[in-house]
Amino acid sequence: MHFSIEKENLLDGLSKTVPVTEKRSPLPILSHILMDAADSKLVLTATDLEVGLKMNYDAEISDPGSLTVPGKKLYEIVRELPQGRLSIQASERNRITISSAHSVFELAGMDALDYPAWPTLDSSATSTVQAEKLLYLIDKTMFASSNDDSRFNLNGVLFEEIDGKVRVVATDGHRLALINEELGVSLETKMLIPKKGLLELKRLLESLKGEISIGFEQKNVFIMTDRFVMTVRLIDGDYPDYRKVIPESSDKVLKVNRAQLLQTLRRVAILTSDRNKGVTVRITPGTMEISAVHPDLGTARDEIDVEYGGDEFLIIINVSYLIEGLSSVDTDEILFELTQEAKPIVIRPEPAKDYFNLVMPMRK
């Protein structure tokens, strides 16, 4: 294998594929990038057996071939090389030489035949969707999914079809986010997509506009453009019945400026502790008072004007969850729907959209 390629193209590909590699696996090859040079294209492949990504770039191929190399180390080398074209040549014993100007590096690789097989998809089973819309669905929900590896089903985000729209739901048991949106794709079954796959997809979608292709098979979802192909293995597990925690109705509604409330919460959060992120929220007609007590440092209290005419309402809530929930809403005004002090606060945009998130209260 021997090819030359512009540094910025190879660096772009490595910056996207290296995060997919598995660093702590007992299989060393999962920390490698598969480089496949043929037909004037260099294809970079990374996988951790759950998420896979292929990126392709134009290259001058002198000798076609393939080899796997340590992804992170190759990225660090290429990042420090001078601008311009660089040359990569494989030798016997699965080693590659990276040359640019006066710089020469030799790196040990592994046989490409040992790299995990790539899943296949019937190309006729794909649909096109807007990259911006898919990114919007991910942004509105993924923050509420769990980071606890022991609760693998809550590590994912649920995609299902409800009344012709795609419903996306995420919850970690303490909060929940839900959105309904027309995506232009039909889902035959529910899909539970792992958070890591969505995080990597989000990074790719943030630099894209226009249409992308999406396809499904029994165990994987595929996302494709001219530049990349991503595959994500679906979580095989049951998702909790999220409908049970959504209040059916609310007899107390509060309206507040989102930016002002976020500023107030961030100020008060300074005096919460790492072990206890709870703040006390007291709502009275026209006013929301937010306070925190740090056992070693002191106290904080702040107020904000709100539109509310109901009875006094008191709740203790995780300030980090509340801030993330408010940050996911993109309107200037938001509505808090309140029921009972032991029930969740529902956060909705104002004017209303087919989206909301909720936060469960903490015990007093």
Secondary structure in CASP SS format (residue, H / E / C, confidence):
PFRMAT SS
TARGET T0000
AUTHOR 0000-0000-0000
METHOD secondary structure of the structure
MODEL  1
M C 1.00
H E 1.00
F E 1.00
S E 1.00
I E 1.00
E E 1.00
K H 1.00
E H 1.00
N H 1.00
L H 1.00
L H 1.00
D H 1.00
G H 1.00
L H 1.00
S H 1.00
K H 1.00
T H 1.00
V H 1.00
P H 1.00
V H 1.00
T C 1.00
E C 1.00
K C 1.00
R C 1.00
S C 1.00
P C 1.00
L C 1.00
P H 1.00
I H 1.00
L H 1.00
S H 1.00
H E 1.00
I E 1.00
L E 1.00
M E 1.00
D E 1.00
A E 1.00
A E 1.00
D C 1.00
S C 1.00
K E 1.00
L E 1.00
V E 1.00
L E 1.00
T E 1.00
A E 1.00
T E 1.00
D C 1.00
L C 1.00
E C 1.00
V E 1.00
G E 1.00
L E 1.00
K E 1.00
M E 1.00
N E 1.00
Y E 1.00
D E 1.00
A C 1.00
E E 1.00
I E 1.00
S E 1.00
D E 1.00
P C 1.00
G E 1.00
S E 1.00
L E 1.00
T E 1.00
V E 1.00
P E 1.00
G H 1.00
K H 1.00
K H 1.00
L H 1.00
Y H 1.00
E H 1.00
I H 1.00
V H 1.00
R H 1.00
E H 1.00
L C 1.00
P C 1.00
Q C 1.00
G C 1.00
R E 1.00
L E 1.00
S E 1.00
I E 1.00
Q E 1.00
A E 1.00
S E 1.00
E C 1.00
R C 1.00
N C 1.00
R E 1.00
I E 1.00
T E 1.00
I E 1.00
S E 1.00
S E 1.00
A C 1.00
H C 1.00
S E 1.00
V E 1.00
F E 1.00
E E 1.00
L E 1.00
A E 1.00
G C 1.00
M E 1.00
D C 1.00
A H 1.00
L H 1.00
D H 1.00
Y C 1.00
P C 1.00
A C 1.00
W C 1.00
P C 1.00
T C 1.00
L C 1.00
D C 1.00
S H 1.00
S H 1.00
A H 1.00
T E 1.00
S E 1.00
T E 1.00
V E 1.00
Q E 1.00
A H 1.00
E H 1.00
K H 1.00
L H 1.00
L H 1.00
Y H 1.00
L H 1.00
I H 1.00
D H 1.00
K H 1.00
T H 1.00
M H 1.00
F H 1.00
A H 1.00
S C 1.00
S C 1.00
N C 1.00
D C 1.00
D C 1.00
S C 1.00
R C 1.00
F H 1.00
N H 1.00
L H 1.00
N H 1.00
G E 1.00
V E 1.00
L E 1.00
F E 1.00
E E 1.00
E E 1.00
I E 1.00
D C 1.00
G C 1.00
K E 1.00
V E 1.00
R E 1.00
V E 1.00
V E 1.00
A E 1.00
T E 1.00
D C 1.00
G C 1.00
H C 1.00
R E 1.00
L E 1.00
A E 1.00
L E 1.00
I E 1.00
N E 1.00
E E 1.00
E C 1.00
L C 1.00
G C 1.00
V C 1.00
S C 1.00
L C 1.00
E C 1.00
T C 1.00
K C 1.00
M E 1.00
L E 1.00
I E 1.00
P E 1.00
K H 1.00
K H 1.00
G H 1.00
L H 1.00
L H 1.00
E H 1.00
L H 1.00
K H 1.00
R H 1.00
L H 1.00
L H 1.00
E C 1.00
S C 1.00
L C 1.00
K C 1.00
G C 1.00
E E 1.00
I E 1.00
S E 1.00
I E 1.00
G E 1.00
F E 1.00
E C 1.00
Q C 1.00
K C 1.00
N E 1.00
V E 1.00
F E 1.00
I E 1.00
M E 1.00
T C 1.00
D C 1.00
R C 1.00
F E 1.00
V E 1.00
M E 1.00
T E 1.00
V E 1.00
R E 1.00
L C 1.00
I C 1.00
D C 1.00
G C 1.00
D C 1.00
Y C 1.00
P C 1.00
D C 1.00
Y H 1.00
R H 1.00
K H 1.00
V H 1.00
I C 1.00
P C 1.00
E C 1.00
S C 1.00
S C 1.00
D C 1.00
K E 1.00
V E 1.00
L E 1.00
K E 1.00
V E 1.00
N E 1.00
R H 1.00
A H 1.00
Q H 1.00
L H 1.00
L H 1.00
Q H 1.00
T H 1.00
L H 1.00
R H 1.00
R H 1.00
V H 1.00
A H 1.00
I C 1.00
L C 1.00
T C 1.00
S C 1.00
D C 1.00
R C 1.00
N C 1.00
K C 1.00
G E 1.00
V E 1.00
T E 1.00
V E 1.00
R E 1.00
I E 1.00
T E 1.00
P C 1.00
G C 1.00
T E 1.00
M E 1.00
E E 1.00
I E 1.00
S E 1.00
A E 1.00
V E 1.00
H E 1.00
P C 1.00
D C 1.00
L C 1.00
G E 1.00
T E 1.00
A E 1.00
R E 1.00
D E 1.00
E E 1.00
I E 1.00
D E 1.00
V C 1.00
E E 1.00
Y C 1.00
G C 1.00
G C 1.00
D C 1.00
E C 1.00
F E 1.00
L E 1.00
I E 1.00
I E 1.00
I E 1.00
N E 1.00
V H 1.00
S H 1.00
Y H 1.00
L H 1.00
I H 1.00
E H 1.00
G H 1.00
L H 1.00
S H 1.00
S C 1.00
V C 1.00
D C 1.00
T C 1.00
D C 1.00
E E 1.00
I E 1.00
L E 1.00
F E 1.00
E E 1.00
L E 1.00
T C 1.00
Q C 1.00
E C 1.00
A C 1.00
K C 1.00
P C 1.00
I E 1.00
V E 1.00
I E 1.00
R E 1.00
P E 1.00
E E 1.00
P C 1.00
A C 1.00
K C 1.00
D C 1.00
Y E 1.00
F E 1.00
N E 1.00
L E 1.00
V E 1.00
M C 1.00
P C 1.00
M C 1.00
R C 1.00
K C 1.00
END
